[in-house]
Amino acid sequence: AVREPSAQRERFSASKQFKASPGPTLAGVLPGLVAISATRSSFRRWSPVARAASASFKLFGPEGPTVLLSSTLIGLSTGCAVVVFEGIITTMEELREELPLPVIAPLLGALVLAGIFTAFGGKEGLAGTDIKSLKSYAAAGGPEPPENWPLRAAGNALSAAITLGSGNSLGPEAPAATLGANVAFGLGQVFSIFGTQATLDEAAPKGAPPSKEDCELIERALSGSKVVASLPGKDLDKLLTFFQEVRIKAGDNLMKHGDQVADDEPGLFVTKTGELDVYVPDGGKEKKVFAYEESGQVVGELAVLFRAPRAATVKARTDAVLLSVDRCSFEACGGRSEGSMARINQNPDALLASGAAAGVAAGFNAPIAGIFFASEVVRPGDDNSLDLTTRLLAAAVSAAVVQSFLPGGPAIKTTNFSWDGGNGELFFFIVLGVLTGMIAYGYKKIVASSRDIITWVTDQGVPNIWLPIAGALLTVLISLVTCARVQFDGFGAVNEVLRDASEPLGEAASNLSLAPLIENRGSIGLFGALPLLALMVLKIFSTAFSSVSGLVGGTFAPSIYIGACLGGALGRMIEGAAIAHSAATTYIVVGMASMLAANCSVPITSVVLAVELAGGASYEATLPLITGIGVALYVSAVLLPALLDGLDRDAALQRLGEAAEDTGL
């Protein structure tokens, strides 16, 4: 089986050729601008960049430029890493085409992979670099990463590039997202972004801890407040030990309007004795607006929660005693500060999500889908608008870097993605959603059975190192009867299905003929319903076994191809119908997105990715797109598990939430 060169070389980045940038790009200009904006220089008054820096200080607090810089660094570094990752895959594919029999390349790649695993002492030697592990390392009180973590991360990326470059039946999205998350984690280590969670010794109480009565007073004062809500588990015990007593005399200022509060300065106060008056600017004077006259009142919490400057001047009317805690101690106890870099410091999931978003944005040339992917798969807790801002910037910069070296453009080549059949045609898209949900449910069962087979084989004493070779061997055997159409080649196989469906079936073709399976790639108007369904089934088995055998890759791209075959088969069958209907290419795109959503539990990402990959060809077709996705996800994740597995609704939804673990992340 020899593949047609014109069809075999299409990559998901839309081009295989590296090129020099023709001029300044966002990736080249933006880091410099951000770096300049973070510099406090004497030229601030005149420079537009300096004015941007000043605005960032006002918006994000004193460390605002650091937020922008960290996001840019994540995007820039991830984009460069993905360019290298893509370059290795490109080189591997070029070497594959030089083989006397390219169809056996997956087997050769698996042999190289076995060598890498051996060098690391088995596949377990590369463990600990997935997003779930990174989240545990970055969390307060979490385990330490392995000493050779950077080497493991590089080994995993290289293993994925070899797996995909040699043509094994997996996809690039999980390696790209994991690569981005590891880059973000690495930058966090280098710049101590996670450092506040490991500084309890540095933030040790500076004096005697408060008495039992004082602790009870503080606990009553803070009960139900945002301060407690921002602490892990809403547990005050650790924070109480950091409060210190502060005494001021009548007439002295406790705080002054507009003052910035350093990390180690008293930030939040709880009144114990005495009376305080609150003043705000009123023209050129001060106006009294409030008074603290009771014990147990909270003063100045904005400085701790939001790193905000003092909003008012507070003066002691009488001698007063207060209990205070600084922001450094608050954050060291796991408290979350918003509006600054500390918000990212204390929410490591958000930083890792930015890296994952950057990886997917760069890998698929789909920055918007990357942002939603991170939200649906990484699922960072306590997300806020600043976290989303870092994700947006990281995704944009990484995509810009990749486009500077790998020319952009829609990865999926379709010119006829439109909805032409009217509302009545929604019935067929509902049918497609039901069928897709059933296939996705079946795919998960096949994966589970394949995993059981792998477990049985290892129990018989077969070394794990041989399992990837077995997975690659199955892909090679299937490739021999499909002209290598089940092998990874970016979106080349998907585009072949789209090109074929762009023309009606030829006179010599039939919906029931399997002959096109062995035809050279690049033909048009040959694939009917039956060969597409056959390709779908064969792709399911090759992907399922590859994913559990130890080969490194994700299931997004295979899901897209499986859905394309199913949608194309239904589109071919409807072609001869007398009713008005959309082109088969529309069914292919809807099938792709529906299968991706049902297989990987990423419905929003699926909608956005389908539109982005198709180059925004037709936004009016999003209604059938959403219809197919919604039905497919419900059938695969809720209906069939309830009917066939006996799961109740809550158990089915829990399984749906855990489905991302099967994407390779």
N, C-alpha and C positions, 0 to 999 in steps of 0.2 A: 504494500500500500504506500504510494508516494503522494505527498500532498502538493497541491498547486501553490507555487511560491507566492502568487498574488494574494492568496487568502490566508496563508499560514503566518504572516508576519505582523498582523495587526495587534497592537498592544493596547492595554486599557488607557494608556496616556495619549493615545491617538497617533503616536509616531515612535519610530525606533531610532531616529537620528538625533544625536546630540548636536546642538548648534550654539554658536557664540551669540550673546545678546547683541542686537543691533544698536542698542543705545541704553540710556539709563532706564532701569526698571524699578518697580516698587520695592523689590527685594534689595536692590542696591542702594536706593535713596533713603528708604524709611528708617533703617537702623541708625544711620548717621543723624537724621533729624531728631530721632528720639534721644540719642546720646547727647546731642547738643542741648536739647530741651531740658535734660536733667542736670545741666551744668549751671551753677549759679555764678554768673560772671558780671563784670561791670558793664557789659554791653546789653544787659537785659532790657534796659529802658528803651533802646532803639530797635532791637532785633525782633522781627515777627516770630521767629522761633522761640525767642525768650518769652514773648507774650503768651505763646502756646504753653510754655513751661509754667508760667505764672497761673494760667487757667487750670492746668492740671493740679497745681498745688491746692487751688481753691476747691476743685471738684473732688479730688481723691485724698486730700490731706497732705501732710508734710512729706510722705513717701510716694505721692502720686506718680511722679516720673518713673519710680522703680517698678510700679505696676505695668506701665506701658513698656518699659524696657524688658521686663521679664517675659511678657507676652510676645514681644518681637523676637527675643532670643529663642524662645521655644519654637516659634514658626520658622525662623531662619535656620536653626539647627536641624529641626525635623525635615524641612524641605531639602537641605543638603544631604541628610542621611537617606532620604527616600530616593534622591537622584543617584546616590551610590548604589542603593539597593536595586533600583531599576537598571543601572548600568551592568551590574553582575548578571541579572536575569537576561538582559540583552546579549551579553557576551556568551552566556550559556546557550541561548537559542541559536546564535550564529554558529557555535561549535556543533550544535545538534544537527544543523542542516549540512554540515560537512561530513557527517557519518555516512558510511555506505548504506546503512539501513536506519534512517532517522527514527523509525517507529520504536526501536528498542531503547531510545534515550532515557525514558523513565527508569528503566532497570539499571542503567549505568549511573544515573543520578543517585539512586538508592544505595548503590555500592559505595559511592563517595560519602553519602550521609552516614553509612555504617562506620566508615573510617573516622568521621568527626565524632560520632557517639563514643567510639572506642577511646579516642584521645581524651574525652572528658569523663571516662570511667562509666559509660552507659548514658542513656538518655536522661537519667536522673541527675547527672552532672550538669545538665543545662537547665534544670528546673529552677523556679523561683524568680523568673523575670516576667511572668504574666501580670496583667493589670490587677488581678485579685491579690497577688502577693505584694505588688508595689503598694497597694492601698494599706495593707497590713503593716508594712515597714514604715510608712509615713504617718500612721496613726499614733496618737499619744499612747505611750506604753506598749507599742507594738514591738515585734521581734526585730533584731538587727538583720540587714540584708547579708547574703553570703559575702565572704571576703573577696571572692573573684566575681562579684556580680557584674561589673562591666564586661568582663571576658565572656560570661555566660550570655549576656544580652547580645554581644557581637556574634557569638556562636549560633544563637538562635536565629538571628537575622540572616547569617550566611547559610544556615541550614534551610531556611525558607526560600532563599534565592535559588539554591541548588534544586530544591524540590520543584519549584515552579519553572525555573529555566530549563530543566530537563523534561518538562511536560507532564508531570504527575497531576492527577485530577483533583486539585484543590485551588484555592484562590488567594489573592494578595492582600485582602483587606485586613485580616487579623494580624499578619506580620507588620503591615504598615501602621496600624493603630497601636500595636504593642511597641513598635519601634519608637513612635512618637511619645508614648507614655514613659518609656525608659529614658528618652532624651530629657523630658520634663523632670523626671525624678533625678537624673544626673545633675541637671542644672540646679535643682533644689538642694542637692548635697553640696555642690561647689559653692553656691552663694548662701548656704545655710538657710534656705527658705523654710525648711522644716525645723530649724534650730530651736525655736521657742518652745517646742514640745520636749526638749531634752535639757532645759536649763533650770530645773527645779533647784539644783544645788546653787547655781549662780543667783537665783532669786530667793535664797533662804531668808527667813525673817531677820530683820536687822536689829530687833530687840526682843524683849520678853513677849510671848504670845498673849493675846487678850485673855482676861479671866472668863470663867464660865458664865458670869452674869453679862459681861460684854458680848460674848459669843451669842447668847440668847437674844440680846438687844439687836445685834447685827442681823441675825437670822429673821427676827420679826420684821425688821425694816426692809429687808430685801425679798421677803416672801412674795412670790407672784410677780416679781419685777423682771425686766428684760435681762438684768444681770444674771439672775438665776437661770433664766431660759436659755442663755447662751453657754452655760456650763454643761459638759458632758454628764448626762444622767441627772441634770439639775441638782447636783450634789455640792453643797456648800462646805463640807467638812474640810477639804483641803484648803480652800480659799480663806476660811476663817483664821487659820494659823498665821496668815500674812498681814492681818490688820494691825496697825500700830496707833498708839495714842498721840494726838496732836493737840497742843494747847495754844490758844491765842488770847491776847489781851483786848480789852474794850478799845474800839477805835481802829484796830488793825484790820488790814484786808486779808481775807482768807483766799480770795482769787480776784483777778482783775479782768474785765471785759477784753476779749481779743487775744489774751495770752495763749500761746501754745504750751502744751504740757508734755514734758519729756517722759520717756518710758519709765524712768526710775523716780519721778516726782510723785508725791501724793496726788492721785487723780480723783478718786471717789471718796466721799466722806459720809459718815453716819453721825448725826448729832447725839451727844450724850448729855451735856449740860450747857446752859447759856442760851443766848438769843442772837440771831443773825438777821441782817436786813439785806435785801436784794435790790440792786439798782441797775437800770439800763440807760444807755445814752439817750438824751432827749434834746436835740439841737446841740448847743454847746454845753449843756448841763447834764445832770444825772437825775433820773426819776425813780423813786422807790416804787416797786411793783409787787413785792412779796416780803414775807418775814418767816423765818424759822424760829418757832418759839416752843417747840415740844421736843422731847427726847425720841430718838428713833426715826428721824427724818433723813432722807437721802439727798445729798448735795453733790453736784458735779459729775453725775454718771455719764454725761455725753462724752467727756474726755476719754473715758475707758471704753465705752461701747462703740463710738464712732470716730475716735481720734480727732474730735472737733475742738476748735479753739473755745476758750471760755465764752459762754453766751451772755454772761452778766458779771457785774462786780458784786461780791458778797463781803460785807463788813460786819465785824463783831459789835453788836450793841452793848454787850456785857462780856466779861471774861467767859470764855467758852472752852469746852473739852469735846473733841471729836475723835472718831476712830476712822482711819484712812487706809487705803490700799493703793499701790501704784499699778500702772498698766502692765508692766513687765511681769509682776507676780500674777496678775489676773490671767494673762496669756499663758504663762508657764503652767497654770493649773488647768489649761485646756479651754479657757474662755475664748469666745470668738469676737474679734473687733472688726467692725465693718468700715468700709470707706477708705481702705489703705492696703498696703502690702500685707499687713498683719491679717487681713481677712483671708488672703490666699495662704499665708503661713499656717493659719489654724484650720483651714479647710483643704487638706492635701488632695482630697478627691477632685476638687475643682481644678487644681493644677494638673493632675494626671489627665483629667478630661480634656483640658486644653491641648495636651500633647497628643491624645488619641484623636481629637478633632483635626489637629494639624496633619497627623499621619494619613487619615482617610481622605482629607481634602487634597493632599499631595498625591496620594496613590491613585485616586479615581478622577482627579482634576474636577472635583465637585465640592467646593468649600462649604456650600450651604448644607448639603447632606452630611458633611463631616461634623458640623455643629450639632445637628439633630442626632446623629449616630452616637456622639459622646453622651448626650443627655439620656438616650434610651438604653445604651449598653453599659457605660460606666456608672450612670445614675449617681452623680455626686450629691451628697446630702447637704442640706442647708444652702441650696443654691440661691444666689441673688443676682441682681443686675450687673454687679461688678464682675462676678465670675463669668457671666455670659459675655461681657465685654472682652475679657482676656481670651475667651474661646474664639470669638469672632476675629480678633486681631491675629491670633496665632494661626487660625485656618487660612486667613487671607494672605498672610506673609508666606506660609509654606506653599500654598498653591502658586503664588507669584514666582517663588524660587524655582519650582519644578517647571513652570511654563517658560522660564528663561532658558532652560536647557532642553526640555522635551516639549516641542511645539504643542500648543493646546488645541482645543476644538472638541466637538462632541465625540465621545468614545463610541457611541452607537450611531451607525449610519442609516438613518431612515428619513425619507422625505414625505412619507404618507402616514404619519401618526395623527389621525383625526377621527372624530366621531361623526359619522355620516348617516347612521340608521335611525336617529331620533330616539325618543323615550322608550318606544317599544323594544328597541334593541337591548335595553338594559337587562331584559330577561336572559339574553345569551351571556352577558357579562356576569350575571348572578350564577348561571350554570358554570361558567368558567371558574368563578370563585369557589363553588362547591367542589368541583373536580380538583382544583388546586389544593384546597384544604384536605381532601382525602389523600392526595398524593403526598402532601407534606406529613400527614399523620403516618402514612405507610413508610415514608423515608425514615422517620424517627424510630419506628419499630425495627427497620432493617439495621440502622445504626446500633440499636440496643442488642440485636442478635449478633451482629458482627463483633461487638465488644465482648459478648459472652464467648464467642468462638476464640477470640484472642486470649481471653482469660484461661480457657481450657487448654489452648496450645502451650501457654507459658507454664501451666500447672504440670504439663508433661515434660518439663525440663528444657524446652526450646529457649535459647537465649533471646532476650528482647531485641538484640541488635539485628536479628534476622527478620523481624516482623516488617520493617519498612520495605525490605526487598520483596517480601510476599505481596504487599500492597501494590508495589510498582509492577510486579509480574502480572497481576490481574489487569491493571491498566493496559499493559502491553498486549495481552491476549485479546482484550476487547478492541483495542486500536487496530488490530490486524483485520477485523471484520467491519470496521467503520471508517477506514482511511484516516485513522488517528483523530477523529472528530471529538473524542472524549478527552483528549489531552489538553492541558492548559496552554492557551496561546493568546492570553488577554481576552479581548472581545472578538477575536477573529471568528470563532465558531458561531457566536451569536449573530455577528454581521452576515455570516454566510446564510443563516436561516432567514434573516431579514431580506437579503438580496434575492434569495430564491423565491420568497413569498411576494416580492414586489411585482412578479409577473404571474399570470394565470398558468395553471399546469399545461405543459406542452401536450401535443397530440399523442406522443408516445408514452406519456407519463400517466400514472394512475394513483388514486388515494391508497390503493391496496398493494402497490408494488414496492418490494424491498430492494430492488436493484439499485436505486440511487445511493444506498449506503456504501457501495464499493466504487462509486464514480469518483473521479478526481474532483478535488474541491474547487469551487469557483463557478460551478454550473448554475443556471437560473431556470426556474420553472420545472424542476424535477421532483422536488420533495412533496409527496402527498401526506395524508394523515398518518398512515401506518408506519412509514419509515421514521417520521418525527416521533411517534410514540415509542418506537423501538429504540431510538437514540436516547429518549428520556429515561427509559428503564435501564439501559446500559450505563448511562451517566450516573444514575442513582446508585447502582451497585459499585461502580468504580470509586465514586466519591465517598460513600459510606465506609467502605473497607479501607480506603486511603486515610481517612480522618482518624480511624482508631488504630491503625497499624504503626503509628509513630512518625509518619511523614509530617512535615511542618507546613501548615497553611490554614486557610479559613474556608468557610462554606458559603460565603456571600456570592462569589463569582459562579461556583457550580449551581447554586440555587437559581441564579439569573438564567443560566443556560437551560436548566430543567424546565423552568417556567416558560421560556421562549419556545421550547419544543412542544409543550402542552398547548400553549396559546396558539401556536402555528397550526397544530393539528386541528383544533376546533375551528380556526379561521378558514382552513382549507375545506372543511366539511360544509361550512356555511356559504362558501363561494358560489355554489350552484343554486342557492335558495332564491326563490322568486321575490322575497321581501327585501326592502332596503336594508343594507348592512354596510358596516365599515370594512375597510381593507383588512386582509389577514395580518398586515404589519401592526395594526392597532391591537389585535388580539395577542400578538406576540409581546408587545410592550406591557400590556395589562397582565399577561401571564407571568412575565418576568417579575414585576413588582409584587404581584400577589404571592408568588412562591417565596420570594425573599422575605416578605412580611410573615408568612405562615411558618417558614422554616426557622427563622432567626428572631422572631418576635420584635421586629422593628418597623411598625406600620408607618410612622411619620417619615422615617428615613427612606422607606421604600417609595413613598409618593414623591418626595423631593428628588431622590436619586434618579428615578425613572425620567422625570422631567429634565433634570440637569444632563443626564447622559444622552438623552435624545436632543439636546441642544435647545430645549424649550420649544419644540416643534409645534405643539398645539396645546395651549393651556385649557381649551374647551374640552379636551379629552380627559381632563382630570376627574370628571364625574364618573365615567366608567372605571377609571383607575381606582378611585376611592371605593367604589362599589365592590369591585373584585377583591381588593385588599381586605376590606371589612368582613366580607363573607368568608374568605379563605381563612383568616385568622380565627374567626369564631368557630368554624367547623373543625379546624385542626387542634385548637387549644382548649375549647370548651365542650362543644357538642359531642365529638367522637370520643374523647376521654371519658365523658359522663356516660355515654351509651355503651362503650365497649370495655372500659377499664373500671367502671363503677366509681369514678371520682365524683365527689360533690363539687359544687361551684367553687368554693373556697380553695379546695385542693387543686382544681384545674387552673385557677388563676395563679396559685403559687407556682405551679409548674411553668406557667407562662412567664412569670417573672424570672425564673431560673434558666430560661431557654438560652440566654446569651452565653452560658457556659459551654454550649455545644457549637459555638461559632469559631472556636479556636483561640479565644481570648483568655 
